[in-house]
């Protein structure tokens, strides 16, 4: 790892240590929220790339939080880009299938 990446991993793990006492679920949310709000886009982009490369050095709780954040942000380093990606995915998503009507005893099955 480069020294800059080492610093990012150490910072992420330090944030994780702060939130650890809150229990796993709250800690993951807290770490992800902190990184989203306070890390600049370039830092998020680098930690996401590090995650894609295996996330070496990230503590398990911090790793889960960064995975959650990346998923929540659709892999984008800014909130605006994440929203645009979510909107694009929603527009390209296939329409939901209509729900099948429940048949009563007197109806015939199609076919």
Phi and psi in radians as a Rosetta constraint file:
Dihedral C 1 N 2 CA 2 C 2 CIRCULARHARMONIC -1.321 0.35
Dihedral N 2 CA 2 C 2 N 3 CIRCULARHARMONIC 2.815 0.35
Dihedral C 2 N 3 CA 3 C 3 CIRCULARHARMONIC -1.107 0.35
Dihedral N 3 CA 3 C 3 N 4 CIRCULARHARMONIC -0.577 0.35
Dihedral C 3 N 4 CA 4 C 4 CIRCULARHARMONIC -1.169 0.35
Dihedral N 4 CA 4 C 4 N 5 CIRCULARHARMONIC -0.742 0.35
Dihedral C 4 N 5 CA 5 C 5 CIRCULARHARMONIC -1.170 0.35
Dihedral N 5 CA 5 C 5 N 6 CIRCULARHARMONIC -0.672 0.35
Dihedral C 5 N 6 CA 6 C 6 CIRCULARHARMONIC -0.998 0.35
Dihedral N 6 CA 6 C 6 N 7 CIRCULARHARMONIC -0.713 0.35
Dihedral C 6 N 7 CA 7 C 7 CIRCULARHARMONIC -1.132 0.35
Dihedral N 7 CA 7 C 7 N 8 CIRCULARHARMONIC -0.764 0.35
Dihedral C 7 N 8 CA 8 C 8 CIRCULARHARMONIC -1.078 0.35
Dihedral N 8 CA 8 C 8 N 9 CIRCULARHARMONIC -0.762 0.35
Dihedral C 8 N 9 CA 9 C 9 CIRCULARHARMONIC -1.105 0.35
Dihedral N 9 CA 9 C 9 N 10 CIRCULARHARMONIC -0.766 0.35
Dihedral C 9 N 10 CA 10 C 10 CIRCULARHARMONIC -1.093 0.35
Dihedral N 10 CA 10 C 10 N 11 CIRCULARHARMONIC -0.751 0.35
Dihedral C 10 N 11 CA 11 C 11 CIRCULARHARMONIC -1.083 0.35
Dihedral N 11 CA 11 C 11 N 12 CIRCULARHARMONIC -0.788 0.35
Dihedral C 11 N 12 CA 12 C 12 CIRCULARHARMONIC -1.072 0.35
Dihedral N 12 CA 12 C 12 N 13 CIRCULARHARMONIC -0.759 0.35
Dihedral C 12 N 13 CA 13 C 13 CIRCULARHARMONIC -1.155 0.35
Dihedral N 13 CA 13 C 13 N 14 CIRCULARHARMONIC -0.615 0.35
Dihedral C 13 N 14 CA 14 C 14 CIRCULARHARMONIC -1.110 0.35
Dihedral N 14 CA 14 C 14 N 15 CIRCULARHARMONIC -0.714 0.35
Dihedral C 14 N 15 CA 15 C 15 CIRCULARHARMONIC -1.090 0.35
Dihedral N 15 CA 15 C 15 N 16 CIRCULARHARMONIC -0.740 0.35
Dihedral C 15 N 16 CA 16 C 16 CIRCULARHARMONIC -1.048 0.35
Dihedral N 16 CA 16 C 16 N 17 CIRCULARHARMONIC -0.718 0.35
Dihedral C 16 N 17 CA 17 C 17 CIRCULARHARMONIC -1.106 0.35
Dihedral N 17 CA 17 C 17 N 18 CIRCULARHARMONIC -0.651 0.35
Dihedral C 17 N 18 CA 18 C 18 CIRCULARHARMONIC -1.090 0.35
Dihedral N 18 CA 18 C 18 N 19 CIRCULARHARMONIC -0.764 0.35
Dihedral C 18 N 19 CA 19 C 19 CIRCULARHARMONIC -1.495 0.35
Dihedral N 19 CA 19 C 19 N 20 CIRCULARHARMONIC -0.244 0.35
Dihedral C 19 N 20 CA 20 C 20 CIRCULARHARMONIC -0.912 0.35
Dihedral N 20 CA 20 C 20 N 21 CIRCULARHARMONIC -0.675 0.35
Dihedral C 20 N 21 CA 21 C 21 CIRCULARHARMONIC -1.147 0.35
Dihedral N 21 CA 21 C 21 N 22 CIRCULARHARMONIC -0.228 0.35
Dihedral C 21 N 22 CA 22 C 22 CIRCULARHARMONIC -1.480 0.35
Dihedral N 22 CA 22 C 22 N 23 CIRCULARHARMONIC 0.007 0.35
Dihedral C 22 N 23 CA 23 C 23 CIRCULARHARMONIC 1.585 0.35
Dihedral N 23 CA 23 C 23 N 24 CIRCULARHARMONIC 2.706 0.35
Dihedral C 23 N 24 CA 24 C 24 CIRCULARHARMONIC -0.997 0.35
Dihedral N 24 CA 24 C 24 N 25 CIRCULARHARMONIC -0.895 0.35
Dihedral C 24 N 25 CA 25 C 25 CIRCULARHARMONIC -1.079 0.35
Dihedral N 25 CA 25 C 25 N 26 CIRCULARHARMONIC -0.848 0.35
Dihedral C 25 N 26 CA 26 C 26 CIRCULARHARMONIC -1.202 0.35
Dihedral N 26 CA 26 C 26 N 27 CIRCULARHARMONIC -0.615 0.35
Dihedral C 26 N 27 CA 27 C 27 CIRCULARHARMONIC -1.136 0.35
Dihedral N 27 CA 27 C 27 N 28 CIRCULARHARMONIC -0.784 0.35
Dihedral C 27 N 28 CA 28 C 28 CIRCULARHARMONIC -1.040 0.35
Dihedral N 28 CA 28 C 28 N 29 CIRCULARHARMONIC -0.808 0.35
Dihedral C 28 N 29 CA 29 C 29 CIRCULARHARMONIC -1.106 0.35
Dihedral N 29 CA 29 C 29 N 30 CIRCULARHARMONIC -0.724 0.35
Dihedral C 29 N 30 CA 30 C 30 CIRCULARHARMONIC -1.152 0.35
Dihedral N 30 CA 30 C 30 N 31 CIRCULARHARMONIC -0.749 0.35
Dihedral C 30 N 31 CA 31 C 31 CIRCULARHARMONIC -1.106 0.35
Dihedral N 31 CA 31 C 31 N 32 CIRCULARHARMONIC -0.852 0.35
Dihedral C 31 N 32 CA 32 C 32 CIRCULARHARMONIC -1.047 0.35
Dihedral N 32 CA 32 C 32 N 33 CIRCULARHARMONIC -0.762 0.35
Dihedral C 32 N 33 CA 33 C 33 CIRCULARHARMONIC -1.111 0.35
Dihedral N 33 CA 33 C 33 N 34 CIRCULARHARMONIC -0.768 0.35
Dihedral C 33 N 34 CA 34 C 34 CIRCULARHARMONIC -1.071 0.35
Dihedral N 34 CA 34 C 34 N 35 CIRCULARHARMONIC -0.830 0.35
Dihedral C 34 N 35 CA 35 C 35 CIRCULARHARMONIC -1.105 0.35
Dihedral N 35 CA 35 C 35 N 36 CIRCULARHARMONIC -0.737 0.35
Dihedral C 35 N 36 CA 36 C 36 CIRCULARHARMONIC -1.052 0.35
Dihedral N 36 CA 36 C 36 N 37 CIRCULARHARMONIC -0.778 0.35
Dihedral C 36 N 37 CA 37 C 37 CIRCULARHARMONIC -1.372 0.35
Dihedral N 37 CA 37 C 37 N 38 CIRCULARHARMONIC -0.630 0.35
Dihedral C 37 N 38 CA 38 C 38 CIRCULARHARMONIC -1.968 0.35
Dihedral N 38 CA 38 C 38 N 39 CIRCULARHARMONIC -0.212 0.35
Dihedral C 38 N 39 CA 39 C 39 CIRCULARHARMONIC -1.597 0.35
Dihedral N 39 CA 39 C 39 N 40 CIRCULARHARMONIC 2.424 0.35
Dihedral C 39 N 40 CA 40 C 40 CIRCULARHARMONIC -1.258 0.35
Dihedral N 40 CA 40 C 40 N 41 CIRCULARHARMONIC 2.758 0.35
Dihedral C 40 N 41 CA 41 C 41 CIRCULARHARMONIC -0.933 0.35
Dihedral N 41 CA 41 C 41 N 42 CIRCULARHARMONIC -0.681 0.35
Dihedral C 41 N 42 CA 42 C 42 CIRCULARHARMONIC -1.065 0.35
Dihedral N 42 CA 42 C 42 N 43 CIRCULARHARMONIC -0.695 0.35
Dihedral C 42 N 43 CA 43 C 43 CIRCULARHARMONIC -1.155 0.35
Dihedral N 43 CA 43 C 43 N 44 CIRCULARHARMONIC -0.762 0.35
Dihedral C 43 N 44 CA 44 C 44 CIRCULARHARMONIC -1.105 0.35
Dihedral N 44 CA 44 C 44 N 45 CIRCULARHARMONIC -0.725 0.35
Dihedral C 44 N 45 CA 45 C 45 CIRCULARHARMONIC -1.051 0.35
Dihedral N 45 CA 45 C 45 N 46 CIRCULARHARMONIC -0.729 0.35
Dihedral C 45 N 46 CA 46 C 46 CIRCULARHARMONIC -1.201 0.35
Dihedral N 46 CA 46 C 46 N 47 CIRCULARHARMONIC -0.711 0.35
Dihedral C 46 N 47 CA 47 C 47 CIRCULARHARMONIC -1.241 0.35
Dihedral N 47 CA 47 C 47 N 48 CIRCULARHARMONIC -0.578 0.35
Dihedral C 47 N 48 CA 48 C 48 CIRCULARHARMONIC -1.139 0.35
Dihedral N 48 CA 48 C 48 N 49 CIRCULARHARMONIC -0.725 0.35
Dihedral C 48 N 49 CA 49 C 49 CIRCULARHARMONIC -1.129 0.35
Dihedral N 49 CA 49 C 49 N 50 CIRCULARHARMONIC -0.673 0.35
Dihedral C 49 N 50 CA 50 C 50 CIRCULARHARMONIC -1.128 0.35
Dihedral N 50 CA 50 C 50 N 51 CIRCULARHARMONIC -0.692 0.35
Dihedral C 50 N 51 CA 51 C 51 CIRCULARHARMONIC -1.052 0.35
Dihedral N 51 CA 51 C 51 N 52 CIRCULARHARMONIC -0.777 0.35
Dihedral C 51 N 52 CA 52 C 52 CIRCULARHARMONIC -1.080 0.35
Dihedral N 52 CA 52 C 52 N 53 CIRCULARHARMONIC -0.491 0.35
Dihedral C 52 N 53 CA 53 C 53 CIRCULARHARMONIC -1.520 0.35
Dihedral N 53 CA 53 C 53 N 54 CIRCULARHARMONIC 0.087 0.35
Dihedral C 53 N 54 CA 54 C 54 CIRCULARHARMONIC 2.089 0.35
Dihedral N 54 CA 54 C 54 N 55 CIRCULARHARMONIC -0.308 0.35
Dihedral C 54 N 55 CA 55 C 55 CIRCULARHARMONIC 1.236 0.35
Dihedral N 55 CA 55 C 55 N 56 CIRCULARHARMONIC 0.529 0.35
Dihedral C 55 N 56 CA 56 C 56 CIRCULARHARMONIC -0.946 0.35
Dihedral N 56 CA 56 C 56 N 57 CIRCULARHARMONIC 2.348 0.35
Dihedral C 56 N 57 CA 57 C 57 CIRCULARHARMONIC 1.577 0.35
Dihedral N 57 CA 57 C 57 N 58 CIRCULARHARMONIC -0.271 0.35
Dihedral C 57 N 58 CA 58 C 58 CIRCULARHARMONIC -1.341 0.35
Dihedral N 58 CA 58 C 58 N 59 CIRCULARHARMONIC 2.290 0.35
Dihedral C 58 N 59 CA 59 C 59 CIRCULARHARMONIC -1.068 0.35
Dihedral N 59 CA 59 C 59 N 60 CIRCULARHARMONIC 2.642 0.35
Dihedral C 59 N 60 CA 60 C 60 CIRCULARHARMONIC -0.929 0.35
Dihedral N 60 CA 60 C 60 N 61 CIRCULARHARMONIC -0.751 0.35
Dihedral C 60 N 61 CA 61 C 61 CIRCULARHARMONIC -1.162 0.35
Dihedral N 61 CA 61 C 61 N 62 CIRCULARHARMONIC -0.751 0.35
Dihedral C 61 N 62 CA 62 C 62 CIRCULARHARMONIC -1.141 0.35
Dihedral N 62 CA 62 C 62 N 63 CIRCULARHARMONIC -0.698 0.35
Dihedral C 62 N 63 CA 63 C 63 CIRCULARHARMONIC -1.023 0.35
Dihedral N 63 CA 63 C 63 N 64 CIRCULARHARMONIC -0.823 0.35
Dihedral C 63 N 64 CA 64 C 64 CIRCULARHARMONIC -1.054 0.35
Dihedral N 64 CA 64 C 64 N 65 CIRCULARHARMONIC -0.704 0.35
Dihedral C 64 N 65 CA 65 C 65 CIRCULARHARMONIC -1.153 0.35
Dihedral N 65 CA 65 C 65 N 66 CIRCULARHARMONIC -0.740 0.35
Dihedral C 65 N 66 CA 66 C 66 CIRCULARHARMONIC -1.189 0.35
Dihedral N 66 CA 66 C 66 N 67 CIRCULARHARMONIC -0.655 0.35
Dihedral C 66 N 67 CA 67 C 67 CIRCULARHARMONIC -1.075 0.35
Dihedral N 67 CA 67 C 67 N 68 CIRCULARHARMONIC -0.769 0.35
Dihedral C 67 N 68 CA 68 C 68 CIRCULARHARMONIC -1.089 0.35
Dihedral N 68 CA 68 C 68 N 69 CIRCULARHARMONIC -0.804 0.35
Dihedral C 68 N 69 CA 69 C 69 CIRCULARHARMONIC -1.069 0.35
Dihedral N 69 CA 69 C 69 N 70 CIRCULARHARMONIC -0.786 0.35
Dihedral C 69 N 70 CA 70 C 70 CIRCULARHARMONIC -1.064 0.35
Dihedral N 70 CA 70 C 70 N 71 CIRCULARHARMONIC -0.747 0.35
Dihedral C 70 N 71 CA 71 C 71 CIRCULARHARMONIC -1.127 0.35
Dihedral N 71 CA 71 C 71 N 72 CIRCULARHARMONIC -0.779 0.35
Dihedral C 71 N 72 CA 72 C 72 CIRCULARHARMONIC -1.090 0.35
Dihedral N 72 CA 72 C 72 N 73 CIRCULARHARMONIC -0.585 0.35
Dihedral C 72 N 73 CA 73 C 73 CIRCULARHARMONIC -1.693 0.35
Dihedral N 73 CA 73 C 73 N 74 CIRCULARHARMONIC 0.178 0.35
Dihedral C 73 N 74 CA 74 C 74 CIRCULARHARMONIC 0.933 0.35
Dihedral N 74 CA 74 C 74 N 75 CIRCULARHARMONIC 0.567 0.35
Dihedral C 74 N 75 CA 75 C 75 CIRCULARHARMONIC 1.323 0.35
Dihedral N 75 CA 75 C 75 N 76 CIRCULARHARMONIC 0.126 0.35
Dihedral C 75 N 76 CA 76 C 76 CIRCULARHARMONIC -1.713 0.35
Dihedral N 76 CA 76 C 76 N 77 CIRCULARHARMONIC 2.535 0.35
Dihedral C 76 N 77 CA 77 C 77 CIRCULARHARMONIC -1.453 0.35
Dihedral N 77 CA 77 C 77 N 78 CIRCULARHARMONIC -0.165 0.35
Dihedral C 77 N 78 CA 78 C 78 CIRCULARHARMONIC -2.168 0.35
Dihedral N 78 CA 78 C 78 N 79 CIRCULARHARMONIC 2.709 0.35
Dihedral C 78 N 79 CA 79 C 79 CIRCULARHARMONIC -1.103 0.35
Dihedral N 79 CA 79 C 79 N 80 CIRCULARHARMONIC -0.706 0.35
Dihedral C 79 N 80 CA 80 C 80 CIRCULARHARMONIC -1.081 0.35
Dihedral N 80 CA 80 C 80 N 81 CIRCULARHARMONIC -0.763 0.35
Dihedral C 80 N 81 CA 81 C 81 CIRCULARHARMONIC -1.162 0.35
Dihedral N 81 CA 81 C 81 N 82 CIRCULARHARMONIC -0.643 0.35
Dihedral C 81 N 82 CA 82 C 82 CIRCULARHARMONIC -1.118 0.35
Dihedral N 82 CA 82 C 82 N 83 CIRCULARHARMONIC -0.753 0.35
Dihedral C 82 N 83 CA 83 C 83 CIRCULARHARMONIC -1.103 0.35
Dihedral N 83 CA 83 C 83 N 84 CIRCULARHARMONIC -0.749 0.35
Dihedral C 83 N 84 CA 84 C 84 CIRCULARHARMONIC -1.088 0.35
Dihedral N 84 CA 84 C 84 N 85 CIRCULARHARMONIC -0.718 0.35
Dihedral C 84 N 85 CA 85 C 85 CIRCULARHARMONIC -1.131 0.35
Dihedral N 85 CA 85 C 85 N 86 CIRCULARHARMONIC -0.720 0.35
Dihedral C 85 N 86 CA 86 C 86 CIRCULARHARMONIC -1.129 0.35
Dihedral N 86 CA 86 C 86 N 87 CIRCULARHARMONIC -0.736 0.35
Dihedral C 86 N 87 CA 87 C 87 CIRCULARHARMONIC -1.103 0.35
Dihedral N 87 CA 87 C 87 N 88 CIRCULARHARMONIC -0.745 0.35
Dihedral C 87 N 88 CA 88 C 88 CIRCULARHARMONIC -1.105 0.35
Dihedral N 88 CA 88 C 88 N 89 CIRCULARHARMONIC -0.730 0.35
Dihedral C 88 N 89 CA 89 C 89 CIRCULARHARMONIC -1.127 0.35
Dihedral N 89 CA 89 C 89 N 90 CIRCULARHARMONIC -0.696 0.35
Dihedral C 89 N 90 CA 90 C 90 CIRCULARHARMONIC -1.131 0.35
Dihedral N 90 CA 90 C 90 N 91 CIRCULARHARMONIC -0.665 0.35
Dihedral C 90 N 91 CA 91 C 91 CIRCULARHARMONIC -1.233 0.35
Dihedral N 91 CA 91 C 91 N 92 CIRCULARHARMONIC -0.547 0.35
Dihedral C 91 N 92 CA 92 C 92 CIRCULARHARMONIC -1.597 0.35
Dihedral N 92 CA 92 C 92 N 93 CIRCULARHARMONIC -0.099 0.35
Dihedral C 92 N 93 CA 93 C 93 CIRCULARHARMONIC -1.216 0.35
Dihedral N 93 CA 93 C 93 N 94 CIRCULARHARMONIC 2.480 0.35
Dihedral C 93 N 94 CA 94 C 94 CIRCULARHARMONIC -1.149 0.35
Dihedral N 94 CA 94 C 94 N 95 CIRCULARHARMONIC 2.591 0.35
Dihedral C 94 N 95 CA 95 C 95 CIRCULARHARMONIC -1.109 0.35
Dihedral N 95 CA 95 C 95 N 96 CIRCULARHARMONIC 2.503 0.35
Dihedral C 95 N 96 CA 96 C 96 CIRCULARHARMONIC -1.102 0.35
Dihedral N 96 CA 96 C 96 N 97 CIRCULARHARMONIC 2.531 0.35
Dihedral C 96 N 97 CA 97 C 97 CIRCULARHARMONIC -1.255 0.35
Dihedral N 97 CA 97 C 97 N 98 CIRCULARHARMONIC 2.486 0.35
Dihedral C 97 N 98 CA 98 C 98 CIRCULARHARMONIC -1.153 0.35
Dihedral N 98 CA 98 C 98 N 99 CIRCULARHARMONIC 2.545 0.35
Dihedral C 98 N 99 CA 99 C 99 CIRCULARHARMONIC -1.290 0.35
Dihedral N 99 CA 99 C 99 N 100 CIRCULARHARMONIC 2.429 0.35
Dihedral C 99 N 100 CA 100 C 100 CIRCULARHARMONIC -1.234 0.35
Dihedral N 100 CA 100 C 100 N 101 CIRCULARHARMONIC 2.433 0.35
Dihedral C 100 N 101 CA 101 C 101 CIRCULARHARMONIC -1.333 0.35
Dihedral N 101 CA 101 C 101 N 102 CIRCULARHARMONIC 2.450 0.35
Dihedral C 101 N 102 CA 102 C 102 CIRCULARHARMONIC -1.231 0.35
Dihedral N 102 CA 102 C 102 N 103 CIRCULARHARMONIC 2.322 0.35
Dihedral C 102 N 103 CA 103 C 103 CIRCULARHARMONIC -1.546 0.35
Dihedral N 103 CA 103 C 103 N 104 CIRCULARHARMONIC 2.513 0.35
Dihedral C 103 N 104 CA 104 C 104 CIRCULARHARMONIC -1.686 0.35
Dihedral N 104 CA 104 C 104 N 105 CIRCULARHARMONIC 2.951 0.35
Dihedral C 104 N 105 CA 105 C 105 CIRCULARHARMONIC -0.970 0.35
Dihedral N 105 CA 105 C 105 N 106 CIRCULARHARMONIC -0.520 0.35
Dihedral C 105 N 106 CA 106 C 106 CIRCULARHARMONIC -1.569 0.35
Dihedral N 106 CA 106 C 106 N 107 CIRCULARHARMONIC -0.070 0.35
Dihedral C 106 N 107 CA 107 C 107 CIRCULARHARMONIC -1.582 0.35
Dihedral N 107 CA 107 C 107 N 108 CIRCULARHARMONIC 2.598 0.35
Dihedral C 107 N 108 CA 108 C 108 CIRCULARHARMONIC -1.647 0.35
Dihedral N 108 CA 108 C 108 N 109 CIRCULARHARMONIC 2.557 0.35
Dihedral C 108 N 109 CA 109 C 109 CIRCULARHARMONIC -1.286 0.35
Dihedral N 109 CA 109 C 109 N 110 CIRCULARHARMONIC 2.501 0.35
Dihedral C 109 N 110 CA 110 C 110 CIRCULARHARMONIC -1.103 0.35
Dihedral N 110 CA 110 C 110 N 111 CIRCULARHARMONIC 2.652 0.35
